[in-house]
Amino acid sequence: MFLLLVFGCASGAVLTAFLAPRVLTVGRWQMLHPRLALTAWFASFFLGILLILTALLVSIVGAVTASSAHPHTEAVLLTPAAWLGLGGFGAALAFITASASTVVAHDGVPERAFTALACSREKRSDFTLVRFESDQHVACAVPGRHPEILVSTAMEAALSLPQLQAVLAHEYAHLRARHGWAIRIARVNGACLPNTRPGQAFQQATRLLIELTADDTAARQAGAANLANALSTLAEITGAEGLRLRAERVTARRWPPSKQRRLPEAVRIAAPA
């Protein structure tokens, strides 16, 4: 019985890892429901982790139980399996810790470089709006104990006030939804499964889906037309195909009436006098 449970959990973890990228990428439903798709990806990830831990726990409990009840049957297989599982778990934990440390050490390095160029800092309710001098069109969210949203002078000059507020709403959505943690988990998983479809697919899906999720939030709060126009303008300036496709996606979707918009006070920018 214990052997079957261990084998079933281990097999389930492997199947989850390799089938999830194939099942979750079927069709275009991810583009229509990015928040649901992101939840499904992380549910499959944590399900795999749970199955692995369950297999380890069952092997340990089974080894102890079988040794007293059937010393020459299941104990012969479960005892070494439990020790091997513990050894593998320890090695995996050490590797994950090292990978996580590397990810955290490199996390936000480009953003910190932009912060050094800051020409103004404006404290908002949930973050600090940092404007910096640059000819690059940059707007990004920097999570942490003291979250920031960075905006370059080139970005402000290229967009109208409503478009800029839509971009800020997009970045604010990243902070509110804790998307920084999602990216870190996906990057650590990718480091632990290098050059494999599960590791790469999970990381790629996470990066795409958090952007689409933030787009949907910003479109509802600041207006789909404002966000789509901002994305189109930036696509023309930078030549980024991804921005153009995101603008087309926002334009093609149906959104609530404008009277239902609720732009957060934190991302409002006063019109110049």
N, C-alpha and C positions, 0 to 999 in steps of 0.2 A: 504493500500500500504506500509506504513512504517513498519507495523508489519510483513508483508511478507518479506521485505528486511532484517529486523533484524533477523527474524527466519532463512532466507536463509543463511545469512552470518555466524551466529552462528553455524548452522548445517554444513556448508561448512568447518569451522575451525575444528570442531570435526571429520568430515569425513577425512579431510586432515591428521590430527594427527594420526588416527588409520589405515587409508588405505595406507599411504605412506610407512611404514615399510614393508607391505605385497607386494605392487606393485614393489617397488624398489629392493627387494631381489629376485625377480623371475629370474631364469636362472643364467648364469655366466657372463653376460655382464659387471658387475661391475669390474670383474677381468681383462677384456680386455680393458675397458675404465674407469679407476679410476677417472680421472679428470672430465669427463662428469658425472659420478655417484655422485661425491662429489658435483658438481654444482646442480644436481637434488635434492639431499638431502637438501641442504641449500635453494634452491628455494621453496621446499615444506614447510620448516620451516618458512621462511619469508612470504610465502603466508598465512599460518595459522595465523601469527601475524597480517598481513594486514586485514584479514577477521574479526578478533576479534575487531580491532580498528575501522573498518568500521561499524560493528554492533553497537558499542558504540556510534559513531558519528551520525549514522542514528537515533538511539533511542533518542538522545538529540535533534537533529533537528526536529524529528517527534513530540516529546513532546511539543516543543514550537509552531510548526505549527498547530498541531491538537488542542491545547488548545484554539486557537482563531477561528478555523474553525469548529471543531466538539467537543465541550467541554464534551460531554457525551459519546463519542464513543472511538476513538483511544487514546485520552488523558488519559482516565481512566486506560488504560493498559500501554501506553508508558511512562507516567510520573514516576510511580514507577519503571518501567524497567530501565529508564535512571538513576535514583538515585541509584538503586541497581548496575547497571553497573559501575557507577562512584566509588561507594564504593568498588566493587570488583576489579576494575582497580587500585585503590589506594593501596589496600591490596596486590595485586599481585606485584605491582611495589616495594613496601616496601620489600616483600619477595625476589624478584629477586635481589634487591640491596644488601640485606644481604647475599644472596647466592653468588653473584658475589664477594663481599668483602672477603668471606671465600675462594673462589676459588683462587683469586688473592694472598691472604695471604699465601696459601700453594703452589702456583705455583712456580716451580723452586727450591723448598727446597733441594731435593737431589742434583741437579746440583750445587747449591751454596756450598754444603758440599764438592763436588769434587774441586770446584774452590779454596777452602781454602788449598788444597794440591798442588797447582800449583807450578811447578818447572821452567816453562818458559812461557812468554807471547810474542806473535809475532803479531804485528798490521798488519792486511791486509786491503785491500781497503774497504770492507764492514763489516768486523767483526774482532775480535781478536781471534787468534788461541792459545788456552791454553793447554799446555801439563802438565799432572800431574802424579805423581808417584802412581801407583796402580797395584795390581795383578788381578784386574777385567778388563774385556775386554769391555771398555766403549768408545763410541763416541756419542755425543749428541749436539744438537743446543740449545742455550739459547737466546731466543729473548728478545727484550727490547730496551731501548734507546742506549745502548752500547752492541750490540749482540756479542755473543761468540760462538765458537765451541770448545768443550772440547774433548780431546783425551788422553786416558791413555797410559802409557808406555807399558802395556801388549798388548794393541791393536796394537800399532806400531810394537812391536816385532813379533806379530803373522802374520802380513800381509806383502806382498811385496809392493814395492813403487807404482806400478799401482793400486793394490787393495786398498791401503790406500787412494790414490787420489779419487778412486771411492766412498769410504765411505765418504770422505769429500765433494764430489760433492752431495751426498745424503743429508747430513746435511745442506749444503749450499742451496739446493733446498727448504728445510723447511723454512729457513730464507727468501729467496726471495719470496716465495708464501704466506708468513704470516700465516703459518699453526698453529702458536701459538694461534692466534685469533680464528681459527676454533675450536681448542680443548677447549678453554675457553668457547665459546658459547655453545658447546655440553655439557660441564660439568655443566654449569649453568642450561641449559635446563633439564639435568638429575637430578639436585638437586631440581628443581621445580616440576618434575614429577617422584618422587622416586618410585621404584618397579613397574613401568609401562612399557609396551612394547615400546611405542613411545619414552620414555626417554632413556631406555637402548639401543634400536636399533639405535637411532641417534648417541649416544655416541660411540658405538662399531663400527658402520660404519665409523664414522669420523676418529677414530684412525687407522683403517685398510686402508682406502682409501688414507689418507695423506702419509702413508708409501709406498703404491704402486705407488702413483703419484711421490714421490721423487725417488723411484727406477727407474721409466721410464726416468725421467730427467737425473739421474746419468748414466744410461745405454747409453743414447744418447751422453752424454758428455765425459764419461771416458771409454766407451766400455762395452758392455753387458757381455763379458767373464770375464773382471776384476771384475765387480760387483758381478756376479754369483759366481765366485771363492772366493771372500771375504765373501759372505754370507755362502757359503758351509763350508769354514774354520771355521768361527765363530760358525756355527751349530754343527760341530764336537766337538769343544772345550767346548761349553756351553750346548750342548744337547737340544737346543731350536728348537722345531719342526717348529715353525713359520718361522725361518730363512731358514730352508731347503726348505720349500714350496715356499718361495719367490725366492730362488735361482732357483728352478725348473721352476717357472713362467718366470723368466727373460731368462732362457736358451731356453724355448719353443717358445718364441716370435721372430718375425722377426724384425730386426733393420736396420737402414740406413747403407750404406757402411762406413767403418772406415775413409775414406777420408773426410766424412762430420762431423766428430766429432769436437767439439769446447769446449775443456776443459777450464773453466773459469780460468783466471790468478790467482784469489784469492785462488784457491784450489790446485795449483801446489806446489809440494814439490821438492826441489832440491835433486838430487841424492848425496849420501855421497861421499866425495872425496876419 
